[in-house]
Amino acid sequence: MSQKPKVTPEPIPGPGTWRTRSVRNRSLWESYAVLPAKTRLRISLYVTAIAVVGIFVSDKLEDLLPIQPKEQAQAPQHANPSTP
């Protein structure tokens, strides 16, 4: 019988190994995860603030520029009004 050679899988990189990788070899998520906690919190708050401002601006624009109704197609007239 032939024996299969044992192959050990590569370990999943943890947060500690992200810090040791060069910046060019990191993914966007790894670069974000390496940032200090305060910086990540600030980025998250800025993105949330921009989203909230966008929601309010779109609501105000909707009030200022109402949707103009388009001409609706008229329903066909039936010869017998009792028939649906």
Buried (B, 14 or more C-beta within 10 A) or exposed (E): EEEEEEEEEEEEEEEEEBEEBEEEEBEEEBEEEBEEEEEEEEEEEEEEEEEEEEEEEEEEEEEEEEEEEEEEEEEEEEEEEEEE
